[in-house]
Amino acid sequence: MNDTLAQQLKYLRLPGLLARWDEHLKAAAQSNLSHARLLTRVIEEEYRLKCDQARQQRLQHARIPELWVMDTFPFARQPKLNQKKVLALYDSMAFLKDKQNIIWMGGTGVGKTGLATSFLIQAIEQGARGRYVLFADLLHELHRSQADRSQGPGPPPLSAIRHTFDRRNWLR
């Protein structure tokens, strides 16, 4: 590959093609790929690479403290939690399309954070953006933006907001 082509691929942000240029040409020569099939293969690989990079970036921007997934959630330790309903909601992610919220409530150690982070990760895997926010931090940010009359950055479309309720502070 010549320097001009390498610069063009960098400018176009096609790192997969830049890194595997010679491999693609070699594979095309060995398997007698048509021009259309070679281009299709290259574009599909770049697409997968870009989608994976975007997903990784969304996960990083979400600021999730621990990447808990639903597969490891201890449903057996939470007998009052309807596992079937939670998994149906998790699998469908219908609340995103319907623009609804989910509120996980309960005492300390019942799995609110695990559920919230696993739902947030699942939503990110499906292409949504979101951010993990502690309730106290969200209130502080809202108060600060109100004080200086700015709108503040605000949470992205989906937020996993965590707050541990203490019975003394619980409002009924």
Backbone as a chain_set.jsonl record, in Angstrom:
{"seq": "MNDTLAQQLKYLRLPGLLARWDEHLKAAAQSNLSHARLLTRVIEEEYRLKCDQARQQRLQHARIPELWVMDTFPFARQPKLNQKKVLALYDSMAFLKDKQNIIWMGGTGVGKTGLATSFLIQAIEQGARGRYVLFADLLHELHRSQADRSQGPGPPPLSAIRHTFDRRNWLR", "coords": {"N": [[0.86, -1.167, 0.0], [0.535, 2.194, -0.817], [1.754, 5.387, 0.467], [-0.04, 7.503, 0.073], [-2.558, 6.266, -0.217], [-2.715, 5.091, 2.322], [-2.857, 7.389, 3.936], [-5.291, 8.4, 3.039], [-7.069, 6.401, 3.875], [-6.745, 6.65, 6.629], [-7.753, 9.243, 6.968], [-10.393, 8.828, 6.193], [-11.15, 7.341, 8.272], [-10.927, 4.474, 8.447], [-9.833, 2.136, 9.948], [-9.739, -0.675, 10.073], [-9.582, -1.556, 7.415], [-7.21, -0.335, 6.701], [-5.414, -1.663, 8.409], [-5.668, -4.294, 7.539], [-5.249, -4.437, 4.809], [-3.406, -5.764, 3.018], [-4.022, -8.429, 3.642], [-6.664, -8.606, 2.732], [-6.32, -8.241, -0.04], [-4.734, -10.459, -0.609], [-6.467, -12.575, 0.116], [-8.49, -12.127, -1.753], [-7.144, -12.664, -4.129], [-6.462, -15.373, -3.787], [-8.928, -16.686, -3.546], [-10.267, -15.987, -5.767], [-12.154, -13.851, -5.754], [-14.82, -11.78, -6.82], [-14.881, -8.312, -7.774], [-17.046, -7.046, -6.573], [-17.723, -8.824, -4.492], [-15.386, -8.749, -2.952], [-15.344, -6.037, -2.161], [-17.755, -6.004, -0.73], [-17.147, -7.76, 1.387], [-15.065, -6.329, 2.639], [-16.379, -3.953, 3.375], [-18.372, -4.943, 5.095], [-16.757, -5.914, 7.17], [-15.563, -3.524, 8.085], [-17.865, -2.221, 8.915], [-18.709, -3.878, 11.079], [-16.523, -3.484, 12.768], [-16.683, -0.704, 13.276], [-19.214, -0.59, 14.536], [-18.691, -2.083, 16.844], [-16.717, -0.501, 18.034], [-18.215, 1.821, 18.527], [-20.086, 0.81, 20.344], [-18.375, 0.12, 22.46], [-17.474, 2.678, 23.113], [-19.88, 3.885, 23.954], [-20.375, 2.336, 26.227], [-18.191, 3.113, 27.783], [-18.702, 5.857, 28.139], [-20.961, 5.652, 29.669], [-20.259, 5.31, 32.28], [-20.381, 3.132, 34.096], [-20.071, 1.587, 37.168], [-19.552, -1.141, 37.865], [-19.609, -3.863, 35.714], [-22.196, -5.516, 35.693], [-24.138, -8.303, 34.738], [-27.247, -9.682, 33.56], [-27.289, -12.464, 33.531], [-25.919, -13.326, 35.759], [-27.383, -12.529, 37.907], [-28.656, -12.962, 41.179], [-31.394, -14.427, 41.413], [-32.515, -16.374, 43.037], [-32.005, -15.551, 45.612], [-33.75, -13.525, 45.932], [-36.728, -13.936, 46.466], [-39.187, -12.582, 46.266], [-39.098, -11.16, 43.978], [-40.279, -11.105, 40.735], [-39.081, -13.182, 38.569], [-39.666, -13.985, 35.948], [-41.123, -11.824, 34.851], [-39.206, -9.764, 35.062], [-37.146, -10.735, 33.394], [-38.551, -10.864, 30.974], [-39.051, -8.157, 30.497], [-36.423, -7.296, 30.346], [-35.488, -8.729, 28.104], [-37.135, -7.753, 26.044], [-36.93, -4.977, 26.157], [-38.878, -3.08, 25.886], [-39.667, -0.805, 27.224], [-37.961, 1.187, 26.415], [-38.688, 1.803, 23.749], [-41.258, 2.643, 24.278], [-40.765, 4.849, 25.741], [-40.662, 4.852, 28.562], [-40.04, 4.7, 32.119], [-38.081, 2.811, 34.466], [-38.244, 1.981, 37.808], [-36.358, 0.867, 40.384], [-36.928, -0.337, 43.499], [-36.2, -0.817, 46.945], [-34.685, -2.28, 49.869], [-31.303, -2.059, 51.209], [-28.924, -4.01, 49.494], [-30.57, -5.677, 47.939], [-30.385, -5.894, 45.232], [-30.808, -3.772, 43.454], [-28.913, -2.091, 42.15], [-27.512, -3.984, 40.633], [-29.529, -4.892, 38.891], [-30.202, -2.462, 37.609], [-27.756, -1.741, 36.36], [-27.369, -3.955, 34.686], [-29.575, -3.76, 32.98], [-28.981, -1.293, 31.813], [-26.587, -1.89, 30.469], [-27.548, -3.802, 28.651], [-29.281, -2.199, 27.136], [-27.428, -0.451, 25.993], [-25.994, -2.269, 24.465], [-27.895, -2.715, 22.548], [-27.824, -0.416, 21.115], [-28.6, 1.975, 22.329], [-27.957, 5.048, 24.13], [-26.664, 5.844, 27.335], [-26.327, 6.594, 30.863], [-24.85, 5.88, 33.978], [-25.936, 7.056, 37.012], [-25.617, 8.357, 40.228], [-28.207, 8.983, 42.51], [-27.947, 11.123, 44.345], [-25.906, 12.601, 43.133], [-27.177, 13.365, 40.781], [-29.215, 15.019, 41.789], [-27.588, 17.023, 42.894], [-26.369, 18.024, 40.567], [-28.624, 18.99, 39.201], [-29.473, 20.948, 41.033], [-27.244, 22.659, 40.981], [-27.285, 23.509, 38.286], [-29.665, 24.873, 38.312], [-29.092, 26.893, 40.078], [-27.112, 28.406, 38.755], [-28.522, 29.052, 36.583], [-28.263, 27.638, 34.242], [-28.688, 25.05, 31.803], [-27.306, 22.814, 32.228], [-25.436, 19.732, 31.755], [-27.069, 17.456, 31.821], [-28.632, 14.199, 31.898], [-28.072, 11.56, 29.461], [-30.375, 10.028, 27.05], [-31.1, 7.564, 28.393], [-30.903, 6.66, 31.687], [-29.368, 5.044, 34.374], [-30.31, 5.308, 37.418], [-29.261, 5.371, 40.689], [-30.154, 4.917, 44.011], [-29.889, 4.484, 47.415], [-32.265, 3.727, 49.704], [-33.018, 4.772, 52.923], [-34.819, 3.749, 55.686], [-35.525, 5.737, 57.504], [-35.488, 8.003, 55.961], [-37.334, 7.603, 54.048], [-40.055, 8.555, 52.131], [-43.488, 8.301, 52.312]], "CA": [[0.0, 0.0, 0.0], [1.352, 3.414, -0.861], [1.506, 6.349, 1.544], [-1.23, 8.303, -0.224], [-3.72, 5.452, 0.126], [-2.733, 4.961, 3.783], [-3.349, 8.668, 4.472], [-6.711, 8.505, 2.718], [-7.795, 5.494, 4.764], [-6.739, 7.272, 7.959], [-8.669, 10.376, 6.921], [-11.745, 8.277, 6.136], [-11.327, 6.58, 9.514], [-11.14, 3.074, 8.114], [-8.662, 1.465, 10.509], [-9.742, -2.098, 9.753], [-9.086, -1.698, 6.054], [-5.8, 0.057, 6.741], [-4.634, -2.705, 9.078], [-5.764, -5.604, 6.885], [-5.232, -4.224, 3.366], [-2.699, -6.851, 2.332], [-4.788, -9.665, 3.851], [-7.823, -8.574, 1.833], [-5.848, -8.472, -1.404], [-4.28, -11.85, -0.694], [-7.672, -13.418, 0.136], [-9.183, -11.945, -3.031], [-6.366, -13.36, -5.155], [-6.509, -16.816, -3.545], [-10.269, -17.25, -3.707], [-10.84, -15.455, -7.012], [-13.336, -13.048, -5.442], [-15.147, -10.691, -7.742], [-14.7, -6.988, -7.163], [-18.205, -6.772, -5.722], [-17.627, -9.63, -3.268], [-14.28, -8.216, -2.154], [-15.804, -4.79, -1.548], [-18.776, -6.357, 0.256], [-16.454, -8.324, 2.54], [-14.328, -5.25, 3.298], [-17.344, -3.023, 3.981], [-18.979, -5.634, 6.232], [-15.786, -5.939, 8.272], [-15.462, -2.155, 8.618], [-19.115, -1.954, 9.628], [-18.646, -4.582, 12.365], [-15.511, -2.811, 13.582], [-17.226, 0.589, 13.719], [-20.288, -0.855, 15.506], [-18.07, -2.515, 18.095], [-16.073, 0.669, 18.63], [-19.276, 2.7, 19.029], [-20.618, 0.175, 21.549], [-17.364, 0.288, 23.515], [-17.476, 4.086, 23.511], [-21.102, 4.126, 24.735], [-20.155, 1.716, 27.543], [-17.243, 3.952, 28.518], [-19.384, 7.104, 28.51], [-22.033, 5.348, 30.627], [-19.645, 5.371, 33.617], [-20.929, 2.055, 34.912], [-19.006, 1.218, 38.114], [-19.258, -2.566, 37.72], [-20.374, -4.38, 34.593], [-23.003, -6.669, 36.089], [-25.034, -8.757, 33.682], [-28.433, -10.371, 34.063], [-27.012, -13.9, 33.675], [-25.356, -13.625, 37.077], [-28.223, -11.974, 38.975], [-29.1, -14.032, 42.091], [-32.853, -14.433, 41.596], [-32.868, -17.29, 44.131], [-31.912, -14.825, 46.888], [-34.804, -12.508, 45.941], [-37.936, -14.693, 46.116], [-40.33, -11.712, 45.981], [-38.902, -10.579, 42.655], [-40.853, -11.958, 39.691], [-38.006, -13.396, 37.602], [-40.229, -14.077, 34.606], [-41.444, -10.46, 34.401], [-37.955, -9.01, 34.918], [-36.464, -11.223, 32.195], [-39.347, -10.459, 29.811], [-38.77, -6.735, 30.313], [-35.014, -7.227, 29.945], [-35.34, -9.232, 26.738], [-37.857, -6.925, 25.071], [-36.531, -3.565, 26.271], [-40.024, -2.334, 25.37], [-39.776, 0.485, 27.899], [-37.208, 2.171, 25.633], [-39.541, 2.22, 22.627], [-42.429, 3.318, 24.836], [-40.258, 6.008, 26.484], [-41.079, 4.704, 29.949], [-38.961, 4.55, 33.087], [-38.136, 1.71, 35.413], [-37.742, 2.38, 39.122], [-36.071, -0.281, 41.249], [-37.014, 0.097, 44.892], [-35.984, -1.87, 47.923], [-33.662, -2.012, 50.87], [-29.911, -2.274, 50.862], [-28.498, -5.368, 49.186], [-31.576, -6.505, 47.275], [-30.037, -6.05, 43.825], [-31.235, -2.655, 42.608], [-27.793, -1.669, 41.319], [-27.244, -5.046, 39.67], [-30.566, -4.846, 37.863], [-30.079, -1.221, 36.841], [-26.591, -1.78, 35.471], [-27.549, -4.965, 33.64], [-30.509, -3.187, 32.01], [-28.266, -0.254, 31.094], [-25.659, -2.559, 29.545], [-28.361, -4.404, 27.584], [-29.752, -1.108, 26.278], [-26.262, 0.014, 25.239], [-25.719, -3.314, 23.468], [-28.893, -2.578, 21.49], [-27.613, 0.836, 20.404], [-29.018, 3.158, 23.089], [-26.953, 5.724, 24.947], [-27.132, 5.99, 28.7], [-25.301, 6.899, 31.851], [-25.106, 5.477, 35.359], [-25.892, 8.27, 37.824], [-26.097, 8.255, 41.601], [-29.314, 9.913, 42.725], [-27.434, 12.324, 45.016], [-25.162, 13.367, 42.127], [-28.163, 13.946, 39.876], [-29.821, 16.148, 42.494], [-26.567, 18.077, 42.991], [-26.227, 18.611, 39.232], [-29.833, 19.77, 38.937], [-29.43, 22.124, 41.901], [-26.195, 23.542, 40.472], [-27.725, 24.127, 37.036], [-30.728, 25.807, 38.658], [-28.463, 28.033, 40.753], [-26.438, 29.278, 37.792], [-29.501, 29.238, 35.512], [-27.879, 26.925, 33.02], [-29.427, 23.804, 31.678], [-26.441, 21.73, 32.662], [-25.292, 18.702, 30.733], [-28.208, 16.562, 31.861], [-28.342, 12.809, 31.544], [-28.485, 11.16, 28.126], [-31.728, 9.491, 27.016], [-31.375, 6.493, 29.336], [-30.02, 6.742, 32.843], [-29.575, 4.114, 35.478], [-30.15, 6.157, 38.596], [-29.213, 4.517, 41.867], [-30.262, 5.566, 45.31], [-30.182, 3.556, 48.488], [-33.201, 4.36, 50.608], [-32.947, 4.471, 54.347], [-36.212, 3.824, 56.169], [-35.762, 7.013, 58.19], [-35.63, 9.062, 54.955], [-38.296, 7.172, 53.056], [-41.317, 9.299, 52.147], [-44.591, 7.44, 51.876]], "C": [[0.909, 1.234, 0.0], [0.92, 4.4, 0.222], [0.241, 7.169, 1.323], [-2.499, 7.537, 0.164], [-3.839, 5.289, 1.643], [-3.277, 6.237, 4.433], [-4.849, 8.827, 4.216], [-7.546, 7.602, 3.623], [-7.837, 6.03, 6.189], [-7.742, 8.414, 8.008], [-10.12, 9.904, 6.928], [-12.102, 7.469, 7.377], [-11.761, 5.14, 9.218], [-9.963, 2.25, 8.622], [-8.595, -0.026, 10.194], [-9.18, -2.358, 8.375], [-7.604, -1.357, 5.989], [-4.942, -1.063, 7.328], [-4.609, -4.012, 8.285], [-5.759, -5.517, 5.359], [-4.608, -5.397, 2.612], [-3.44, -8.181, 2.479], [-5.981, -9.733, 2.907], [-7.399, -8.858, 0.397], [-5.414, -9.922, -1.609], [-5.478, -12.805, -0.742], [-8.424, -13.324, -1.186], [-8.459, -12.7, -4.141], [-6.488, -14.874, -5.015], [-7.881, -17.408, -3.838], [-10.972, -16.735, -4.954], [-12.146, -14.706, -6.766], [-13.568, -12.008, -6.531], [-14.919, -9.369, -7.014], [-15.836, -6.692, -6.181], [-18.121, -7.556, -4.416], [-16.502, -9.131, -2.367], [-14.722, -6.947, -1.433], [-16.862, -5.068, -0.479], [-18.128, -6.879, 1.533], [-15.734, -7.227, 3.336], [-15.287, -4.306, 4.024], [-18.023, -3.669, 5.19], [-18.035, -5.672, 7.425], [-15.625, -4.562, 8.899], [-16.703, -1.806, 9.424], [-19.107, -2.613, 11.003], [-17.66, -3.892, 13.311], [-16.041, -1.488, 14.128], [-18.342, 0.398, 14.747], [-19.713, -1.261, 16.859], [-17.386, -1.347, 18.795], [-17.104, 1.627, 19.214], [-19.876, 2.135, 20.311], [-19.659, 0.333, 22.712], [-17.339, 1.731, 24.016], [-18.717, 4.42, 24.344], [-20.969, 3.523, 26.131], [-19.219, 2.572, 28.394], [-17.911, 5.244, 28.994], [-20.479, 6.878, 29.55], [-21.545, 5.404, 32.069], [-20.235, 4.332, 34.571], [-19.829, 1.563, 35.848], [-18.592, -0.249, 38.023], [-20.176, -3.121, 36.647], [-21.097, -5.675, 34.979], [-23.954, -7.013, 34.962], [-26.159, -9.586, 34.284], [-28.173, -11.859, 34.305], [-26.521, -14.268, 35.067], [-26.209, -13.095, 38.225], [-28.767, -13.103, 39.848], [-30.61, -14.0, 42.375], [-33.268, -15.32, 42.767], [-32.837, -16.584, 45.483], [-32.969, -13.729, 47.0], [-36.136, -13.153, 45.564], [-39.145, -13.814, 45.781], [-40.252, -11.088, 44.588], [-39.4, -11.56, 41.598], [-39.827, -12.088, 38.555], [-38.531, -13.388, 36.168], [-40.53, -12.686, 34.038], [-40.177, -9.64, 34.155], [-37.246, -9.43, 33.636], [-37.223, -10.863, 30.923], [-39.095, -8.987, 29.483], [-37.35, -6.528, 29.794], [-34.838, -7.652, 28.484], [-35.989, -8.32, 25.706], [-37.345, -5.489, 25.02], [-37.63, -2.65, 25.73], [-40.144, -0.957, 26.003], [-38.995, 1.571, 27.162], [-38.051, 2.707, 24.481], [-40.72, 3.037, 23.128], [-42.061, 4.564, 25.642], [-40.777, 6.013, 27.918], [-39.85, 4.535, 30.832], [-39.173, 3.292, 33.918], [-37.559, 2.229, 36.715], [-37.57, 1.119, 39.956], [-36.071, 0.224, 42.682], [-36.795, -1.096, 45.807], [-34.879, -1.471, 48.876], [-32.251, -2.262, 50.338], [-29.654, -3.751, 50.577], [-29.512, -6.246, 48.489], [-31.336, -6.636, 45.765], [-30.455, -4.928, 42.899], [-30.124, -2.235, 41.648], [-27.477, -2.718, 40.264], [-28.259, -5.06, 38.539], [-30.42, -3.608, 36.987], [-28.902, -1.275, 35.878], [-26.758, -2.828, 34.372], [-28.533, -4.472, 32.574], [-29.813, -2.108, 31.175], [-27.304, -0.872, 30.079], [-26.427, -3.169, 28.375], [-28.853, -3.328, 26.617], [-28.612, -0.578, 25.416], [-25.91, -0.99, 24.15], [-26.692, -3.207, 22.292], [-28.829, -1.224, 20.791], [-28.031, 2.097, 21.137], [-27.806, 3.78, 23.787], [-27.515, 5.852, 26.348], [-25.982, 6.285, 29.631], [-25.773, 6.45, 33.223], [-24.908, 6.717, 36.227], [-26.371, 7.942, 39.231], [-27.161, 9.331, 41.806], [-28.829, 11.218, 43.357], [-26.665, 13.207, 44.03], [-26.111, 14.047, 41.146], [-28.831, 15.158, 40.526], [-28.847, 17.322, 42.605], [-26.415, 18.784, 41.64], [-27.433, 19.468, 38.876], [-29.853, 21.052, 39.765], [-28.413, 23.129, 41.378], [-26.656, 24.243, 39.196], [-28.854, 25.126, 37.291], [-30.128, 27.067, 39.289], [-27.79, 28.965, 39.759], [-27.28, 29.491, 36.522], [-29.053, 28.658, 34.172], [-28.703, 25.654, 32.941], [-28.59, 22.629, 32.13], [-26.37, 20.657, 31.603], [-26.47, 17.747, 30.68], [-27.847, 15.152, 31.456], [-28.723, 12.525, 30.104], [-29.844, 10.463, 28.186], [-32.05, 8.408, 28.039], [-30.405, 6.626, 30.49], [-30.379, 5.663, 33.843], [-29.277, 4.909, 36.73], [-30.261, 5.279, 39.83], [-29.323, 5.359, 43.117], [-30.605, 4.497, 46.333], [-31.068, 4.272, 49.484], [-32.989, 3.858, 52.026], [-34.37, 4.647, 54.867], [-36.511, 5.144, 56.856], [-36.025, 8.129, 57.193], [-36.685, 8.741, 53.918], [-39.604, 7.959, 53.208], [-42.409, 8.383, 51.611], [-45.698, 8.259, 51.291]], "O": [[1.907, 1.297, 0.718], [-0.149, 4.258, 0.815], [-0.469, 7.492, 2.275], [-3.399, 8.091, 0.794], [-4.942, 5.343, 2.188], [-4.068, 6.166, 5.374], [-5.583, 9.327, 5.068], [-8.614, 8.003, 4.084], [-8.844, 5.884, 6.881], [-8.497, 8.543, 8.972], [-10.973, 10.501, 7.585], [-13.222, 6.975, 7.509], [-12.804, 4.67, 9.673], [-9.183, 1.724, 7.829], [-7.504, -0.581, 10.062], [-8.387, -3.281, 8.186], [-6.837, -2.023, 5.294], [-3.872, -1.372, 6.804], [-3.632, -4.757, 8.354], [-6.223, -6.44, 4.69], [-5.207, -5.948, 1.689], [-3.478, -8.974, 1.538], [-6.277, -10.788, 2.347], [-8.052, -9.633, -0.303], [-5.69, -10.529, -2.644], [-5.5, -13.736, -1.548], [-8.938, -14.326, -1.683], [-9.099, -13.309, -4.998], [-6.603, -15.581, -6.016], [-7.973, -18.531, -4.333], [-12.15, -17.022, -5.167], [-13.127, -14.903, -7.483], [-12.627, -11.438, -7.083], [-14.783, -9.33, -5.791], [-15.609, -6.154, -5.097], [-18.413, -7.016, -3.349], [-16.656, -9.097, -1.146], [-14.498, -6.802, -0.232], [-16.859, -4.425, 0.571], [-18.513, -6.486, 2.634], [-15.793, -7.207, 4.566], [-15.028, -3.908, 5.16], [-18.228, -3.005, 6.206], [-18.463, -5.483, 8.564], [-15.558, -4.447, 10.123], [-16.615, -1.178, 10.479], [-19.462, -1.974, 11.994], [-17.93, -3.739, 14.502], [-15.866, -1.187, 15.308], [-18.412, 1.141, 15.726], [-20.202, -0.825, 17.901], [-17.469, -1.22, 20.016], [-16.886, 2.187, 20.289], [-20.145, 2.878, 21.255], [-20.076, 0.645, 23.827], [-17.198, 1.971, 25.215], [-18.623, 5.155, 25.327], [-21.402, 4.129, 27.112], [-19.44, 2.733, 29.594], [-17.702, 5.669, 30.13], [-20.88, 7.817, 30.239], [-22.355, 5.533, 32.987], [-20.546, 4.641, 35.721], [-18.762, 1.162, 35.382], [-17.403, -0.562, 38.097], [-21.382, -2.878, 36.667], [-20.663, -6.774, 34.635], [-24.509, -6.128, 34.31], [-26.03, -10.124, 35.384], [-28.78, -12.451, 35.197], [-26.691, -15.406, 35.504], [-25.814, -13.193, 39.386], [-29.282, -14.092, 39.327], [-31.036, -13.59, 43.454], [-34.273, -15.043, 43.422], [-33.559, -16.972, 46.402], [-33.077, -13.076, 48.037], [-36.627, -12.94, 44.455], [-40.046, -14.267, 45.075], [-41.24, -10.55, 44.088], [-38.982, -12.718, 41.576], [-39.723, -11.213, 37.696], [-37.89, -12.834, 35.275], [-40.225, -12.407, 32.878], [-40.082, -8.913, 33.166], [-36.793, -8.577, 32.873], [-36.603, -10.585, 29.896], [-38.944, -8.624, 28.316], [-37.108, -5.697, 28.919], [-34.121, -7.001, 27.724], [-35.452, -8.135, 24.614], [-37.332, -4.864, 23.96], [-37.35, -1.582, 25.187], [-40.67, -0.035, 25.38], [-39.328, 2.751, 27.27], [-38.121, 3.917, 24.264], [-41.135, 4.003, 22.487], [-42.937, 5.253, 26.162], [-41.263, 7.027, 28.421], [-38.755, 4.26, 30.343], [-40.288, 2.785, 34.05], [-36.498, 2.852, 36.722], [-38.532, 0.392, 40.202], [-35.297, 1.114, 43.032], [-37.157, -2.227, 45.485], [-34.223, -0.445, 48.698], [-32.052, -2.625, 49.178], [-30.102, -4.627, 51.316], [-29.333, -7.464, 48.448], [-32.02, -7.412, 45.097], [-30.459, -5.104, 41.681], [-30.374, -2.044, 40.458], [-27.201, -2.373, 39.115], [-27.899, -5.22, 37.373], [-30.504, -3.696, 35.762], [-29.032, -0.898, 34.713], [-26.328, -2.605, 33.24], [-28.34, -4.741, 31.388], [-30.033, -2.021, 29.967], [-27.226, -0.406, 28.942], [-25.994, -3.059, 27.227], [-28.84, -3.535, 25.403], [-28.81, -0.289, 24.236], [-25.564, -0.602, 23.034], [-26.348, -3.568, 21.167], [-29.686, -0.915, 19.963], [-27.835, 3.196, 20.617], [-26.783, 3.13, 24.001], [-28.729, 5.958, 26.52], [-24.815, 6.235, 29.243], [-26.938, 6.618, 33.583], [-23.853, 7.352, 36.188], [-27.417, 7.317, 39.403], [-27.02, 10.455, 41.324], [-29.252, 12.299, 42.948], [-26.766, 14.433, 44.09], [-25.87, 15.181, 40.73], [-28.995, 16.198, 39.889], [-29.237, 18.476, 42.431], [-26.342, 20.012, 41.587], [-27.282, 20.551, 38.311], [-30.207, 22.117, 39.26], [-28.693, 24.327, 41.337], [-26.439, 25.445, 39.04], [-28.985, 26.114, 36.568], [-30.611, 28.174, 39.054], [-27.881, 30.185, 39.897], [-26.803, 30.037, 35.527], [-29.433, 29.149, 33.109], [-29.335, 25.247, 33.915], [-29.125, 21.551, 32.389], [-27.155, 20.663, 30.655], [-26.835, 17.276, 29.603], [-26.863, 14.936, 30.748], [-29.614, 13.184, 29.568], [-30.409, 10.322, 29.271], [-33.184, 8.343, 28.513], [-29.195, 6.698, 30.275], [-31.552, 5.409, 34.117], [-28.116, 5.153, 37.059], [-31.23, 4.537, 39.996], [-28.661, 6.388, 43.255], [-31.518, 3.697, 46.123], [-30.683, 5.298, 50.046], [-32.805, 2.665, 52.268], [-35.045, 5.612, 54.508], [-37.643, 5.625, 56.797], [-36.706, 9.101, 57.52], [-36.908, 9.529, 52.999], [-40.181, 8.013, 54.294], [-42.246, 7.763, 50.56], [-46.715, 7.709, 50.868]]}, "num_chains": 1, "name": "protein.A"}
